[in-house]
Amino acid sequence: MDIEKNILIAKGALKHLGFKKFLPAPKTGGTNESRYCYTVWLRHLKNWNKIHANVPETVAELGPGDSLGTGFAALLSGSSHMFAFDVVKYWNDEINLRIFDELVDMFRKKSSLPGKSEYPRVRPEPADFSFPSNILTDAILNDSLSDRRLDRIRKEIQNIDNETNTFIRYKIPWLDMEVLDADSVDLIYSQAVLGCVEELDNMYMAMCRWLKPFGLMSHTIDFKCRLTAEWNGHWKFNDLEWYLIKGGKSYLFNRQPFSKHLKLHRKYGFEIQERQVARKENLLVKTSLAKKFRHLSDEDLSTSGVYLLSSKSTDCSMTHAT
């Protein structure tokens, strides 16, 4: 008898039956801390700078979580527009304003990026943790941190539902490809989000549509399961068992391996510019896997996470949808 499996299914069944209040409340983690938002954004920015010399004008974040802090960090770096897409609204105005003001202070001080000792699991891993003064020059910061500009951004945070906002726009739920114009975004980034997106093919199609030609995607993707004793134990469950474990959530681990992302890169014309692959020992035997996952390669079964910096090398055509 698999005790772990039965416990997970029982918890999920309780959620399906409406007993969520008796279980711990979900947390996204991370973006309720300004230092986390600061280090995440500047890592993505440093990698953007490996391809482009400027600061991205328009950025879009997938799954911002407990605050819009990483998008605020982009605005404080000089970006003109930020879009945020999530499936659930976790944040509120009070959290956003606190994070924003703390970020302003960090940018004014040109603080170094919080590093491994503070956030050991955050990727991408930069070459160094110094403030990127080569990107964010005094001239850029004088403009991006001007009192007038900060006041305008702060007013938009306080009126964040206003559809005429210039700096900040968000969409919940976010699975609508038409929410952004084609070829309108310079950089799309996410932090441990693409491992939870159910309609992954549609998400890549949307990102291809949204990005400008030669725009960039910067994604940290986590393949680890925190529900099971084995880090990759989510591949042991069949579809019915996993449906019960999800407990009615429209998102959890999508259980798609690294090879799926590589396949979608090829399908939608993305070219990988940089990859950082994290591996863990695979302790699962093939016979313990659900039938639909027994084809997974040794590379998939040992890849616990990856960071991918990818460029849109071709236009997104409607043939991708077929």
GIWO-V593914 format. One record per residue. N is the residue number from 1. PHI is phi in whole degrees, 0 to 359 (none if undefined). BURIAL is 1 if it has 9 or more other ideal C-beta (glycine too) atoms within 8 Angstrom, else 0. D_FIRST is the distance of its C-alpha to the first C-alpha in Angstrom with 2 decimals. Layout:
n->N phi->PHI burial->BURIAL d_first->D_FIRST
n->N phi->PHI burial->BURIAL d_first->D_FIRST
This chain:
n->1 phi->none burial->0 d_first->0.00
n->2 phi->271 burial->0 d_first->3.80
n->3 phi->296 burial->0 d_first->5.90
n->4 phi->301 burial->1 d_first->8.92
n->5 phi->299 burial->1 d_first->8.71
n->6 phi->296 burial->1 d_first->8.38
n->7 phi->295 burial->0 d_first->11.19
n->8 phi->298 burial->1 d_first->13.26
n->9 phi->293 burial->1 d_first->13.24
n->10 phi->295 burial->0 d_first->14.18
n->11 phi->298 burial->1 d_first->16.95
n->12 phi->297 burial->1 d_first->18.18
n->13 phi->297 burial->1 d_first->18.36
n->14 phi->300 burial->1 d_first->20.48
n->15 phi->293 burial->1 d_first->22.79
n->16 phi->301 burial->1 d_first->23.19
n->17 phi->274 burial->0 d_first->24.17
n->18 phi->92 burial->0 d_first->26.74
n->19 phi->257 burial->0 d_first->25.31
n->20 phi->299 burial->0 d_first->25.96
n->21 phi->294 burial->0 d_first->28.39
n->22 phi->270 burial->0 d_first->25.73
n->23 phi->246 burial->1 d_first->24.12
n->24 phi->302 burial->0 d_first->25.89
n->25 phi->289 burial->0 d_first->28.64
n->26 phi->289 burial->0 d_first->28.35
n->27 phi->229 burial->0 d_first->30.72
n->28 phi->272 burial->1 d_first->32.09
n->29 phi->78 burial->0 d_first->33.51
n->30 phi->93 burial->1 d_first->36.53
n->31 phi->284 burial->1 d_first->39.40
n->32 phi->277 burial->1 d_first->40.09
n->33 phi->240 burial->0 d_first->41.80
n->34 phi->296 burial->1 d_first->45.11
n->35 phi->294 burial->1 d_first->44.71
n->36 phi->295 burial->1 d_first->41.49
n->37 phi->301 burial->1 d_first->43.30
n->38 phi->297 burial->1 d_first->46.27
n->39 phi->291 burial->1 d_first->44.48
n->40 phi->296 burial->1 d_first->42.35
n->41 phi->298 burial->1 d_first->45.43
n->42 phi->293 burial->1 d_first->47.70
n->43 phi->293 burial->1 d_first->45.22
n->44 phi->296 burial->1 d_first->45.15
n->45 phi->296 burial->1 d_first->48.94
n->46 phi->300 burial->1 d_first->49.53
n->47 phi->287 burial->1 d_first->47.66
n->48 phi->306 burial->1 d_first->49.56
n->49 phi->292 burial->1 d_first->52.70
n->50 phi->290 burial->0 d_first->51.89
n->51 phi->249 burial->1 d_first->52.77
n->52 phi->239 burial->0 d_first->55.05
n->53 phi->277 burial->0 d_first->57.71
n->54 phi->267 burial->0 d_first->57.79
n->55 phi->268 burial->1 d_first->55.50
n->56 phi->299 burial->1 d_first->53.57
n->57 phi->287 burial->0 d_first->55.44
n->58 phi->238 burial->1 d_first->52.61
n->59 phi->235 burial->1 d_first->48.96
n->60 phi->225 burial->1 d_first->45.82
n->61 phi->250 burial->1 d_first->42.57
n->62 phi->263 burial->1 d_first->39.21
n->63 phi->67 burial->1 d_first->37.00
n->64 phi->294 burial->1 d_first->39.27
n->65 phi->82 burial->1 d_first->36.91
n->66 phi->284 burial->1 d_first->38.30
n->67 phi->203 burial->1 d_first->41.91
n->68 phi->263 burial->1 d_first->44.19
n->69 phi->299 burial->1 d_first->45.12
n->70 phi->291 burial->1 d_first->44.72
n->71 phi->292 burial->1 d_first->46.91
n->72 phi->299 burial->1 d_first->49.42
n->73 phi->299 burial->1 d_first->49.50
n->74 phi->296 burial->1 d_first->50.41
n->75 phi->298 burial->1 d_first->53.25
n->76 phi->289 burial->1 d_first->54.48
n->77 phi->273 burial->1 d_first->54.58
n->78 phi->116 burial->1 d_first->56.93
n->79 phi->297 burial->1 d_first->54.80
n->80 phi->268 burial->0 d_first->56.50
n->81 phi->218 burial->1 d_first->53.61
n->82 phi->231 burial->1 d_first->49.90
n->83 phi->243 burial->1 d_first->47.40
n->84 phi->230 burial->1 d_first->43.95
n->85 phi->233 burial->1 d_first->41.19
n->86 phi->213 burial->1 d_first->37.95
n->87 phi->263 burial->1 d_first->35.70
n->88 phi->223 burial->0 d_first->35.94
n->89 phi->272 burial->0 d_first->38.87
n->90 phi->268 burial->0 d_first->37.67
n->91 phi->271 burial->1 d_first->41.08
n->92 phi->219 burial->0 d_first->44.21
n->93 phi->298 burial->0 d_first->47.91
n->94 phi->297 burial->0 d_first->47.90
n->95 phi->297 burial->1 d_first->45.21
n->96 phi->299 burial->1 d_first->46.93
n->97 phi->294 burial->1 d_first->50.34
n->98 phi->297 burial->1 d_first->49.15
n->99 phi->299 burial->1 d_first->47.45
n->100 phi->300 burial->1 d_first->50.54
n->101 phi->296 burial->0 d_first->53.00
n->102 phi->292 burial->1 d_first->51.02
n->103 phi->293 burial->1 d_first->50.86
n->104 phi->304 burial->1 d_first->54.61
n->105 phi->297 burial->0 d_first->55.21
n->106 phi->293 burial->1 d_first->53.07
n->107 phi->291 burial->1 d_first->54.90
n->108 phi->296 burial->0 d_first->58.27
n->109 phi->275 burial->0 d_first->57.49
n->110 phi->53 burial->0 d_first->56.14
n->111 phi->296 burial->0 d_first->53.20
n->112 phi->294 burial->0 d_first->51.18
n->113 phi->288 burial->1 d_first->47.68
n->114 phi->305 burial->1 d_first->45.01
n->115 phi->250 burial->1 d_first->43.28
n->116 phi->298 burial->0 d_first->40.33
n->117 phi->294 burial->0 d_first->40.45
n->118 phi->268 burial->0 d_first->40.18
n->119 phi->228 burial->1 d_first->37.96
n->120 phi->294 burial->0 d_first->36.22
n->121 phi->261 burial->0 d_first->33.87
n->122 phi->283 burial->1 d_first->36.61
n->123 phi->234 burial->1 d_first->37.77
n->124 phi->283 burial->1 d_first->40.13
n->125 phi->272 burial->0 d_first->41.42
n->126 phi->280 burial->1 d_first->45.23
n->127 phi->294 burial->0 d_first->47.72
n->128 phi->207 burial->0 d_first->48.95
n->129 phi->252 burial->0 d_first->48.51
n->130 phi->285 burial->0 d_first->52.17
n->131 phi->296 burial->1 d_first->53.45
n->132 phi->281 burial->1 d_first->54.37
n->133 phi->296 burial->0 d_first->58.10
n->134 phi->291 burial->0 d_first->58.85
n->135 phi->265 burial->1 d_first->57.15
n->136 phi->265 burial->1 d_first->57.84
n->137 phi->288 burial->0 d_first->61.50
n->138 phi->301 burial->0 d_first->63.70
n->139 phi->296 burial->0 d_first->65.21
n->140 phi->295 burial->1 d_first->61.86
n->141 phi->293 burial->1 d_first->60.72
n->142 phi->300 burial->0 d_first->64.09
n->143 phi->281 burial->1 d_first->63.59
n->144 phi->291 burial->1 d_first->59.85
n->145 phi->252 burial->1 d_first->60.21
n->146 phi->296 burial->0 d_first->63.52
n->147 phi->302 burial->0 d_first->63.84
n->148 phi->296 burial->0 d_first->64.64
n->149 phi->292 burial->1 d_first->61.60
n->150 phi->298 burial->1 d_first->59.25
n->151 phi->296 burial->0 d_first->60.70
n->152 phi->294 burial->1 d_first->60.09
n->153 phi->293 burial->1 d_first->56.44
n->154 phi->297 burial->1 d_first->55.95
n->155 phi->295 burial->0 d_first->57.50
n->156 phi->292 burial->1 d_first->55.10
n->157 phi->298 burial->1 d_first->52.13
n->158 phi->285 burial->0 d_first->53.60
n->159 phi->232 burial->0 d_first->54.07
n->160 phi->289 burial->1 d_first->51.05
n->161 phi->275 burial->0 d_first->50.78
n->162 phi->289 burial->0 d_first->54.30
n->163 phi->287 burial->0 d_first->54.15
n->164 phi->264 burial->0 d_first->57.42
n->165 phi->303 burial->1 d_first->56.03
n->166 phi->266 burial->0 d_first->57.12
n->167 phi->276 burial->1 d_first->54.84
n->168 phi->237 burial->1 d_first->51.50
n->169 phi->223 burial->1 d_first->49.69
n->170 phi->223 burial->1 d_first->46.09
n->171 phi->218 burial->1 d_first->44.12
n->172 phi->224 burial->1 d_first->41.04
n->173 phi->290 burial->0 d_first->39.16
n->174 phi->244 burial->1 d_first->40.12
n->175 phi->268 burial->0 d_first->38.94
n->176 phi->241 burial->0 d_first->42.48
n->177 phi->298 burial->0 d_first->44.21
n->178 phi->278 burial->0 d_first->47.61
n->179 phi->294 burial->0 d_first->47.29
n->180 phi->236 burial->1 d_first->49.21
n->181 phi->292 burial->0 d_first->52.15
n->182 phi->295 burial->0 d_first->51.82
n->183 phi->55 burial->0 d_first->52.89
n->184 phi->241 burial->0 d_first->53.09
n->185 phi->239 burial->1 d_first->50.78
n->186 phi->277 burial->1 d_first->51.39
n->187 phi->221 burial->1 d_first->48.03
n->188 phi->245 burial->1 d_first->44.52
n->189 phi->221 burial->1 d_first->42.01
n->190 phi->202 burial->1 d_first->38.55
n->191 phi->231 burial->1 d_first->36.29
n->192 phi->56 burial->0 d_first->32.53
n->193 phi->245 burial->1 d_first->32.93
n->194 phi->296 burial->1 d_first->32.76
n->195 phi->285 burial->1 d_first->29.07
n->196 phi->243 burial->1 d_first->28.59
n->197 phi->281 burial->1 d_first->31.16
n->198 phi->291 burial->0 d_first->29.70
n->199 phi->271 burial->0 d_first->32.94
n->200 phi->293 burial->1 d_first->33.46
n->201 phi->299 burial->0 d_first->35.95
n->202 phi->295 burial->1 d_first->38.05
n->203 phi->294 burial->1 d_first->37.99
n->204 phi->294 burial->1 d_first->39.44
n->205 phi->299 burial->1 d_first->41.95
n->206 phi->295 burial->1 d_first->43.00
n->207 phi->296 burial->1 d_first->43.40
n->208 phi->297 burial->1 d_first->45.50
n->209 phi->292 burial->1 d_first->47.64
n->210 phi->289 burial->1 d_first->48.09
n->211 phi->290 burial->1 d_first->48.99
n->212 phi->291 burial->1 d_first->52.58
n->213 phi->307 burial->0 d_first->53.36
n->214 phi->68 burial->0 d_first->52.38
n->215 phi->291 burial->1 d_first->50.59
n->216 phi->238 burial->1 d_first->47.53
n->217 phi->249 burial->1 d_first->43.82
n->218 phi->227 burial->1 d_first->42.29
n->219 phi->232 burial->1 d_first->38.51
n->220 phi->261 burial->1 d_first->35.88
n->221 phi->240 burial->1 d_first->32.50
n->222 phi->254 burial->0 d_first->29.19
n->223 phi->253 burial->1 d_first->26.16
n->224 phi->277 burial->1 d_first->23.82
n->225 phi->254 burial->1 d_first->20.88
n->226 phi->263 burial->0 d_first->20.88
n->227 phi->266 burial->0 d_first->17.72
n->228 phi->244 burial->1 d_first->15.27
n->229 phi->296 burial->0 d_first->15.31
n->230 phi->277 burial->1 d_first->16.79
n->231 phi->297 burial->0 d_first->20.15
n->232 phi->246 burial->1 d_first->19.56
n->233 phi->291 burial->1 d_first->15.91
n->234 phi->293 burial->1 d_first->17.22
n->235 phi->276 burial->1 d_first->17.73
n->236 phi->274 burial->1 d_first->14.06
n->237 phi->264 burial->1 d_first->14.13
n->238 phi->282 burial->0 d_first->16.03
n->239 phi->297 burial->0 d_first->18.99
n->240 phi->294 burial->0 d_first->17.67
n->241 phi->298 burial->1 d_first->14.71
n->242 phi->291 burial->1 d_first->17.32
n->243 phi->300 burial->0 d_first->19.81
n->244 phi->293 burial->1 d_first->17.74
n->245 phi->297 burial->1 d_first->17.06
n->246 phi->296 burial->1 d_first->20.83
n->247 phi->62 burial->1 d_first->21.61
n->248 phi->87 burial->0 d_first->24.88
n->249 phi->291 burial->0 d_first->26.23
n->250 phi->276 burial->0 d_first->28.62
n->251 phi->215 burial->0 d_first->27.83
n->252 phi->193 burial->0 d_first->25.00
n->253 phi->289 burial->0 d_first->24.20
n->254 phi->277 burial->1 d_first->25.52
n->255 phi->66 burial->0 d_first->23.46
n->256 phi->276 burial->0 d_first->26.68
n->257 phi->277 burial->1 d_first->27.28
n->258 phi->304 burial->1 d_first->30.57
n->259 phi->300 burial->1 d_first->31.82
n->260 phi->295 burial->1 d_first->31.83
n->261 phi->293 burial->1 d_first->34.26
n->262 phi->297 burial->0 d_first->36.42
n->263 phi->297 burial->0 d_first->36.60
n->264 phi->289 burial->1 d_first->37.68
n->265 phi->301 burial->1 d_first->40.23
n->266 phi->294 burial->0 d_first->41.81
n->267 phi->298 burial->1 d_first->41.70
n->268 phi->255 burial->1 d_first->43.51
n->269 phi->74 burial->1 d_first->45.95
n->270 phi->263 burial->1 d_first->44.68
n->271 phi->248 burial->0 d_first->45.66
n->272 phi->286 burial->1 d_first->43.66
n->273 phi->265 burial->1 d_first->46.13
n->274 phi->206 burial->1 d_first->43.82
n->275 phi->222 burial->0 d_first->40.17
n->276 phi->234 burial->1 d_first->38.29
n->277 phi->254 burial->0 d_first->34.88
n->278 phi->255 burial->1 d_first->32.26
n->279 phi->235 burial->0 d_first->29.68
n->280 phi->226 burial->1 d_first->26.57
n->281 phi->295 burial->0 d_first->24.74
n->282 phi->269 burial->0 d_first->22.04
n->283 phi->255 burial->0 d_first->19.00
n->284 phi->273 burial->1 d_first->17.03
n->285 phi->264 burial->0 d_first->17.37
n->286 phi->304 burial->0 d_first->18.58
n->287 phi->291 burial->0 d_first->15.88
n->288 phi->275 burial->0 d_first->13.27
n->289 phi->281 burial->1 d_first->15.73
n->290 phi->299 burial->1 d_first->16.05
n->291 phi->305 burial->0 d_first->18.76
n->292 phi->289 burial->0 d_first->21.48
n->293 phi->250 burial->1 d_first->21.18
n->294 phi->287 burial->0 d_first->21.20
n->295 phi->277 burial->0 d_first->24.97
n->296 phi->300 burial->1 d_first->25.04
n->297 phi->283 burial->0 d_first->27.39
n->298 phi->299 burial->0 d_first->26.97
n->299 phi->296 burial->0 d_first->29.34
n->300 phi->299 burial->1 d_first->27.24
n->301 phi->289 burial->1 d_first->24.04
n->302 phi->247 burial->1 d_first->26.07
n->303 phi->270 burial->1 d_first->28.28
n->304 phi->268 burial->1 d_first->27.16
n->305 phi->186 burial->1 d_first->30.35
n->306 phi->206 burial->1 d_first->33.84
n->307 phi->247 burial->1 d_first->37.22
n->308 phi->232 burial->1 d_first->39.45
n->309 phi->253 burial->1 d_first->43.14
n->310 phi->227 burial->1 d_first->44.25
n->311 phi->250 burial->1 d_first->47.52
n->312 phi->275 burial->1 d_first->48.35
n->313 phi->269 burial->0 d_first->50.51
n->314 phi->224 burial->0 d_first->51.23
n->315 phi->289 burial->0 d_first->51.86
n->316 phi->279 burial->1 d_first->49.01
n->317 phi->255 burial->0 d_first->50.03
n->318 phi->293 burial->0 d_first->48.77
n->319 phi->294 burial->0 d_first->47.77
n->320 phi->294 burial->1 d_first->44.68
n->321 phi->282 burial->0 d_first->43.40
n->322 phi->264 burial->0 d_first->43.46
